[in-house]
């Protein structure tokens, strides 16, 4: 599955997940049923070669107007203007019946009050990561300076959109007020309004509710602002990993500030702290930063065992989509072991065997926690499959959520974080062979040359060579997981540790064979 890593399009990789040969049935207590996807995207071919588990080779509206009094109102236009820095940050939505779903009400012509705005997100053009007015993976914060409302230009456009929505609401309120006054003039009876109870029990905010979990977790989630040496930057998310002040996030969130830039983390109470990068792992897309002058009351979010997650389990995502800090969305675990290749627009890609969720995830959610029904972290939100690979309306912008979000399983992220905190770099498990990245859906084929384009594809004396693997062999399975491509193989290898023994099933000359491979190690991303 090829995704956009917070708004940056990359060449697609196979979309089919590796499937266990014998998958046990998993129960999902009280999980809401997932609606079938409206669209499904095919994967395009991605060619090249990389050392499996090693270093990958670079892949070759107008403002809303209040309706005239008495005029029919079949629909209300989207009141939100396009802005460059907040693509889709403000948009009108009809009341939604459930997590991650939007319902659009319909009213007959001339009905009052008028129907709600259509729930259609609008996105404007935005810059790519590392260039233009802001980052391609989060809402640009360097561009969010107050200015007069205009069609594009950061925060001014957002203010104009909010004002337009307020005017529409004011028009509806005025009409309702007139109707109520007219009724009161004609009636001699007293008002019979009834006040709702405000007790937490009546509002169902008991322990275990989404509101309760969000209330506990939000103080431990931060909005990260990263600024490069040239002054460009963007926003992302992170969460408190330990009481020493370490924050766990994505590499692509902090990469622009890694060398000579500036980092800060803002908590939900508004307090802001400077931070520094402790270590980054580009291949895993995991990074650890540390707060300077950390507060004394840091509360790490509990870490779950992501291997125990079942499809259908409830999920809660927290982040700063399009710069809107402390946003909470809900959904379920839609799939496990989803092969995902993503990139922030640089020369290197990251590979993961991801948790898929339909909780709404957008640019700016990157690095934030994906929680289970207990409020424990099961993954790091990292990538989305956009509705349109060309971006938002007009092309070239960031696309929003269509219910296909991907998170790095927290077991893997925790292992990487511990390495980064201890040594500043991560170690990757490898088999010592380069595989083709083309989308063949037939397996991972060992290349005829090394990852750099020269040298042997199978490292002499390496794990693959010792197991008898050769160029041209097609790897079909790793343990019980089906392998349909090179990226899928890499993602699966990286769920292990150096020194682990894995069983590889491969095909040579039309015959299926097996081999036990002891995984080797490669330090760092170089």
NUDRENLO-410747 format. One record per residue (C-alpha): residue in one letter; x, y, z. Coordinates in steps of 0.1 Angstrom, whole numbers, plus 5000, padded with zeros to 4 digits. Example, Ala and Ser with C-alpha at 12.3 -4.5 7.8 and 13.67 -1.06 7.14 Angstrom:
# residues 2
a512349555078;s513749895071;
# end
This chain:
# residues 526
x500050005000;x501550334989;x500550625010;x501050995015;x503251065044;x501251355057;x500551505023;x503551395002;x502751154974;x505150864969;x505150584943;x502650314954;x503549974967;x501449664968;x498149714987;x497449354996;x498349275032;x500448975041;x497948715054;x498648445080;x498148095066;x495948005096;x494348315110;x492548255143;x489148425147;x489448735168;x486548875188;x485949245190;x483749335220;x481149595212;x483049735182;x481049935157;x480649775123;x482849935096;x481150065065;x482449925032;x484850165015;x483350374987;x486550364967;x489450134964;x492750234948;x494950004927;x498650014933;x500950134905;x504249974898;x507250074918;x510549964905;x514049964919;x516049754944;x516949774980;x518749555005;x515849375021;x515549525055;x518349755045;x518750095028;x516050155001;x516950294968;x515250624958;x512150534937;x512850624901;x484152844968;x482953134973;x481953285007;x478653155020;x475753395017;x472653405040;x469453305022;x467053585013;x464053595037;x461353365024;x463353224996;x463652854990;x466852715005;x467552374988;x471152385002;x473652605018;x477052645001;x480152555020;x481052865039;x484752795042;x487152975019;x490152795005;x493352875023;x496952765016;x498052695051;x494852525065;x493552295038;x490252175050;x490952295085;x487452455086;x484552295070;x480852265076;x479451935085;x476051795092;x475551625125;x477251285124;x475650975138;x478750795148;x482550805149;x484150885116;x480850905097;x479051215083;x475351245075;x473951515053;x470451625061;x467851695033;x465051945036;x462352035010;x462552354992;x461252645014;x461652455046;x462852635077;x465252625092;x467452575062;x469252245058;x472852215071;x475752275047;x476751965027;x479451765044;x481951795016;x485551875027;x487352135007;x491052155004;x493352424990;x496752394975;x499652354999;x503452334997;x505352004998;x507551915026;x510752105027;x509752365003;x507352654996;x505552845023;x505252555047;x505552185053;x503751925033;x503151705063;x501451945086;x499852285088;x502352555082;x502852755113;x505353005100;x502553125076;x499953155103;x500353525110;x497353755114;x496353925082;x493254075066;x490853815052;x491653715017;x491153414994;x494453255005;x497153315030;x497253135063;x495253235093;x493453525078;x491553285055;x490653065085;x489253375104;x487253465073;x485853115072;x484853125109;x483153465104;x481253335074;x479953045095;x479053275123;x477053495099;x475053205086;x474353085122;x473353435131;x470853455102;x469253125112;x469153235148;x467453565139;x464853385119;x464053155147;x463953445171;x461353625150;x459253315147;x459353255185;x458453625192;x455553605168;x454253285185;x454653455219;x452653755207;x449753525196;x449853305227;x448953375262;x450553065276;x453853065295;x457052895283;x457352525289;x461052465282;x462752185301;x466352195312;x468551895306;x470551735334;x474251825335;x475351535357;x478351325343;x476251005347;x473551135325;x476051245299;x477650895300;x481151015309;x481750725331;x485250565332;x485950395299;x483950635278;x485750825250;x485251155269;x486950995300;x489850855280;x490451175261;x490351375294;x493151155307;x495251135276;x495151495263;x497551635290;x500151385278;x499851475240;x501851765226;x501751965194;x505151985179;x506452285159;x509552215138;x511452495121;x514352445098;x517452665096;x515852855067;x512752935088;x510352695071;x508452455093;x505252275101;x503252115129;x502951755140;x502151565172;x503951355198;x503151205232;x504951175265;x507050855266;x508550875300;x509051105331;x512551205319;x510951435293;x511251215262;x508551255235;x507850985209;x506851105174;x507551045137;x510851115121;x509151315093;x507651545119;x511051665132;x513351605103;x513351965091;x514652075125;x517151795131;x520152005119;x520352355131;x516552405134;x514252475162;x511752245180;x509052325205;x506252115221;x503052275234;x500752085259;x497052095260;x497152355288;x498952595264;x502352565281;x505252555255;x508652405259;x511752405237;x512952065227;x515851885210;x516251575189;x517651275207;x517651035178;x515850955145;x515250635124;x514250725089;x513450375078;x511150315107;x509850675106;x510350705144;x512050985163;x512551075200;x512851435212;x513451565247;x511951865264;x514252125278;x513352245313;x510751975314;x507752015338;x507851815370;x504351655365;x504851465333;x502451175329;x503450915302;x500650745284;x500450375291;x501950145264;x499849855252;x500949525236;x500149585199;x500549215191;x497349155211;x495249405190;x492349245171;x490549375140;x487349555152;x488849685184;x487950045192;x490550315185;x490950685195;x493350905177;x494651235191;x496651495172;x496751835155;x495151785120;x495852085098;x497152265129;x494052215150;x495652095183;x494051855207;x491651695182;x490151365192;x488651115167;x487450765170;x487150445149;x488250085149;x491149875139;x490349805103;x493249565096;x496549445109;x499949375092;x499149615064;x502249675042;x502750045039;x505550245021;x505650615027;x507950915023;x508151275033;x509451364998;x513151295005;x515351024989;x514450755015;x511250575022;x509950415054;x508350075055;x505949945081;x503649655087;x500949885099;x497749895119;x495050035097;x492250245113;x489250435101;x489650695128;x489951025110;x493651105105;x494851415086;x498151605080;x499251715114;x498151395132;x501551245124;x503351125155;x500251125177;x499050825196;x496450575185;x494850455217;x492750145225;x489550135245;x491450155277;x493450465267;x496750285261;x498850345231;x498750075204;x500350275176;x501850595162;x499650765136;x501950805106;x500350795071;x497150815052;x495850695019;x494551015003;x491351044983;x493251184953;x496951124948;x497051464931;x496051644963;x493051854972;x490652044949;x492652214922;x495451964925;x498851994943;x497352034978;x497151805008;x494251555008;x492351465039;x491051155055;x488950905037;x489050655066;x492350485056;x494850575082;x498050375092;x499850355125;x503250205134;x502549925159;x503750055193;x505749735200;x508049825171;x508150195179;x508950115216;x511949895206;x513250175182;x512750445209;x514750255234;x517650225210;x517450595201;x517450705237;x520350475245;x522650525215;x521050795193;x520550555163;x518550245155;x519549905143;x517749735114;x517449355110;x518549245075;x518748925054;x521649055034;x519949045000;x518549314977;x515049264964;x513049434936;x510449684946;x508249634916;x504549554922;x504349204909;x502049054936;x503948734931;x506448764959;x509748944966;x512348864939;x515948874948;x517649114924;x520549044900;x522549334915;x523149514947;x521049794961;x523550054948;x523249914912;x526549734914;x527949434933;x526249114942;x522549114952;x523248854979;x525848965003;x528748715005;x528748545039;x525548725048;x522448565063;x520748495029;x523948355014;x524448125044;x520847995040;x521547915003;x519448194987;x520448324952;x519548594927;x516248514910;x514748334940;x511248454947;x510448484984;x506748384990;x506448375028;x508248485059;x507248255087;x503448235082;x503048575065;x502448585028;x504948805010;x503648974978;x506349224971;x509749364981;x508349635003;x506149385021;x509149165028;x511149465042;x508249565065;x507849215078;x511649175084;x511649505104;x509049365128;x511849135141;x515149195158;x518749115147;x519548755157;x515948635153;x515548315132;x512848335105;x511648065081;x511648185044;x509648005018;x510848074983;x510447954947;x513347854924;x512947704890;x509247644896;x509847454928;x509047574963;x511747544990;x512347665025;x515247795044;x515947915080;x517648255081;x519248415111;x518748795107;x521749015106;x522049375117;x522749715101;x523250025123;x521850355114;x520250495082;x523450555062;
# end
